[in-house]
């Protein structure tokens, strides 16, 4: 009997993405799996039921989709109570927010599911194609600039006209990970004068390669800002003070600021204070991509646009999800790349190794087993 993969309609408010597309459904079937898709699962992402049926999926209601499922795919982890009908020990493969929603992780364990958190994918070369954080952050960085341009009310590029010159907007990107690099590239394409900063000194060359000006704290020795897996770490008080002084002098001259700084398992670091916001000229825009993790900007509210001192602060929420079709296509490929990489032809199912399996596995045999959650 073929392994059954269930694709559910997302239940989180405002979530428009879907965890499989007709493209990946066809690929899973090519591996020998049976795929069931809940009716309407892809509608908000512009993927209709007919497309899934044409790809070979069985399109049905939720109960029939889950019945006998070995693997349940999701964007945001489904409520464990809503998974009735899936097999005991079934895999739940999705973005599970393990640190932010520990109660749900415990519920997966209690229900006997093996929960696999895609955001815990190790940042190693062979797992790059499986990394949902990178694929979704790339889109978020792009959309952050588009959102800033929409809210700004002025032109981004310099314009020479018979009536005079329009000066180019000045954009400052804080945090040069995947989202930050895409924000730099997008702001440059729109014609802004772009500068960027990061606590990781290795990003200086990346900033310059995209044609932006690096803004870095100098003469603070022994601080590289590079944590395990390529993530940033918290800085010393000396560095934080020097960075605050540098940012304060630079930010007052900026029209657009985009903040992207996140630390896994910790609240987002505060990068911009109310006093620094007040130093910006009226009409400026700040887009905080870390709003859902507490925010990099003082006074930011996730999912809202607030105005302080004449500056608009956009509390970005699920920014990648606002581009549902592309975000779904990338996310679903991440899921397929993950499961197909471990597909055992003889067993007709994926068999995880220790390096990646132990990294993403949260629960098994009724227990929470991930070391990052047990530490």
N, C-alpha and C positions, 0 to 999 in steps of 0.2 A: 504493500500500500504506500502510495507516494506521500512524502512529507507535505503537510498543509501549512501554507503561510496565509495569515489573515491580515488584511489592510483595512483599518478602521477610519471612520470619519472622526476628525478631531473634535474633542469636547471642550477645550479651553476657550473662554470668551475671546472673540476676535481672531482666533487662529484660522487662517485660510489655507495653510499649506497641507499637503498630503504626502504620506510616507512612501508611496510607490506611484509611478507613472506607467502608462501603457508600455513605454520602452523597457522599464525594469521588470515589469510583469512578464513580458515576453522572454526576457533573459532568465528569470527564475524558472519559468516553465521549460526553457531549454536545458536547464540543469536536471530536470526531472521532477520538480516540485509541482504541487497543485496550489493555485493562488485563488483566494476568495476575496472579493472587494465589497465592502459595505456600500450599498446604493447611495449615491450622492457624495461619496468620500472626496472626490476630486473636483466637484463643481466649482467651489470657490477659487480653485487654482486653475480654472479653465480646462480641466480634464473631465470629459463627460463619461457617463456609464458605457456608452456605445464603444468608446475607444478602448476601455478595459475589456469589454466582451470580445471585441475584434482581436485583441492581443491574446485571448485564450483564458481570461479570468472568468470565474463564476461570480456574477454580480447578484447580491442577495441582501436581505435585511441583516441586522446586526447578529441576531441569534444564529442564523444559518451560516453567517460568515465565521463566527467564532466556534461553531460546533466542531469538535475534534481537532482544533488548531494546534499545531506543534510550535509555531513561531507567530507572535503578534508584533507587527511593525507599527511604529507611531512616530510622530514629530515630537510632541510632548507626551510624557507617559500617561496612559489611560488610568482612570480610577480602577484599582484592583477589584472593587466590588462590581464593576461593569463588565468583567471578563468571564462571566459564567458561561460554561460550555467549552472553554479551552481545556486542553489536556492538563492533567496534573504534571507539574514540572515544565510546562511550556515556557519558552523563552519570550520575554518582553523586551524588544530591542527598540530603543528610542532615546531621545534626550530626556533624562530623568531628574535633572536638578538634584543630585544626591545630597549636597550640603544644605540647600535651601528648603528641601521638602523631605526631611528624614522620616517623617511619619508615614509617607507613602512608601518609602523603601521598606520600612518595617512591615507594612501591610502586604507588600509583595511577598516577603518572606513568610508571613503568617498564612498566606493563601497558597503557598507552595510553588510560586512561580520563580523562575530563574531570570532575574532582572539584569539586563546588560545596558550600562549607561554609555552611550556613544560619546558624550563629552569627556569621558575618562580615557579615551583612546590615546595611547602614548604617542608623543611627537617624535617618532622615529621614521626613517626614510621609507620603509616598506608599508607604513600605515598612513602615509600622506593622503592617499586617495580615499581613505576611510574617515578622514577628519571633518566632522560636521562643523566644528568651531571655525575652521579656516574657510570652508565653503560659504557658510552663512555670514561670517564676518566680512568677507570680501564684498558681498552685496550690501551689507549694512554700511560699510565705509562709503560706497558709491552713493547710496540713498541719503546718507547724512549730508553730503555736499549738495545734492539736488534739493533737499529739504531746506538747507540754509539759504540757497539761492532763492527759493520761493518766498521765504520769510524776510529776506534782506531788503527788498524794495528798491535796490539799485543794481546796476550792471556789474558783472564780474570782470569782463575784459576792459582794457583801456580802449576808448573809442575817440577817433579824431573826426570831428564834424565841423561844418562851416560855422556852427554856433559856438564852437569851443571844444575843449577836450574833456572827456569823462575819464577820471583816474581809475586805474585798476583796483579792484578790491584786494585787501590784504587778509590772507587766511593763515591761521596758525593751527597746526595739528599737534595735539598733545597725546603721545602714545603711538609708537610706530610699529605696531604689530600688523597683522593682515588687514584689519579695518583701516588703520592709520595710513598704511602704504597706498591702499586704494583711494582713500580720501585725498591724499597728496596728488595722486595721478589725475583724479577727476577734477579737483580744483585747478590744477595746471591746465588741463584740457579746456576748461571754461574761461581761462585767461587771467586767473587771479595771480597775485604775487604771493607765493607760498613759503612758509617757514614751518619747521617742525622740531619737536624735542622728544626725548625719551630718556629713561634712566639707564638704558643699556647702551654703553658706548659703541657697541658693534653696529648700531643702526645708523651711525653718522654717514657711512659710505652709501647705505641704501637711500637715505634722504637725498644725498647729493646726486645719486644716479638718476633720480626722478626730476632733477632740476630745481629742487627746493633748497632753502637755506637752513642748515642745521643750527639749532640754538641749544648749546650745551653748557653745563656747569664745568668750569675749568679749575684745575689745581686742587681738586679734592681727591686725594690719592686712595687707591685700594677699593674703590666703589665702582663696580661694573654693572650692577643691577640685573645680572643674569642668574635666574634661578634654575632649578631642574626642569628639563623638558623645554627649555627655551622661553619660559614664562618669566615675567618680571618679579622681583621680590621687593619687600619693603626696605626703604633706605634708612640710613643712620640719621640722627638729628642734625648732624653737621651738613649732610647733603641736602636734607629737606629744607633747611634754612637758606642755604645757598641757592637752591632751586627756586624757592619762593621769591627771593629778591630778584633773580633773573627774570622770572615770569612776570613779576609785577611791572618791571620796566618795559618789557616787551609787549605785554598784553594790552597796555593802554593805547598802543598804536594800531591795534588790529580791528578789522571789521567783522571777520568771521573767526570763530574758535570752535574746533571740534575736539572733544575729549573722548578717549577710548580706553583709559587705563583700568585694567581689572587684575585682581590677584585671586587665583583659585581658592575657594573655601574661606575667603575673607571679605569683609565689606570693601567696596571700591574706595581707593584712596582719594582724599580730598585734594584737588589740584587748584581750584579757583575759589577764592573767598569773596564775601560780599563787598569788601573794600576794593578788590581787584575788578569786580564787575562795575562798580561805581566809577572806576577810572576810564572805562571804555566810552566811546562817544555814543550818544543816543542813536538808535536805529541799528546798532550792531546786533549780531546773532550768535548765540552759543548753542551748539547741539551736543548734548551729553549722551553718549552711547552707553554709558555705565549706569544710567538712571535706575534700571531695574535691580541693580545691586547696591543701591544706596546713593549712587551719584558721585561724580567727580566735582560737581559744582554746587556750592552752597545755595540752598533755596530751590534746587531742582525738584520737580515733582514728576514721577514716572507717568507717561501717558498724557501729559499736559504741556501747554505752552504758557509760561508765566513771564511777566515783564517786571524787571527790577531796574531802577535807575535808568529807565528808557531802553534797556537791553532785553531782547527776547531770549528766554532760556527754554530750549526745546528738550523736554524729558523723553528721549527716544524709548519706545517700547516695542519690542519685537520688530525692529526695523527691517530685517530680512523678510519677515512675513508679509510686509506690505508689497513685496514683489513676489507674490505667491507662486506664479508659474515657474519662474527661473529658480527660485529658492527650492521649490519642490523637486525640480529636475536634478539639482545638485545634491540635495539631501538624499533623495532616493538612490542616486548613484553611489553615494557614500555607503548606504546600507547594503546595496548589492555588492559593492567591492569588498566590503567586510565579510559578508556571509559566503560569497563565492570563493574568496581566498582560502577558506578552510573547508571547502566542500569535499567530502569523501564520496567518491563515485560508488564504491561498494556498499556503503551504508545509506547512500542517498540523502545525506544530511551533513551539515557542517560540524566539524570536530575542532574545537579551539585548542591552540597551544597555550603554554604557560605565560609567555611574555605578554601577549595581547589579551588572552582569555582572563588571566588573573587581574589584569589592569581594569578591564571593563565590567567584570562580573561583580554585582553587588550582593546578590542573594543566591542561595542554593540549599536544597534539602531543608527548607524551613528556617534557615538562619541567615543573618547578615554576615558575609564572609570577606568583604573588601577591606583591606588593611587601612586604607585612607579613612574609612568610616569607623574603624575599631581603635584607631590610634588615640 
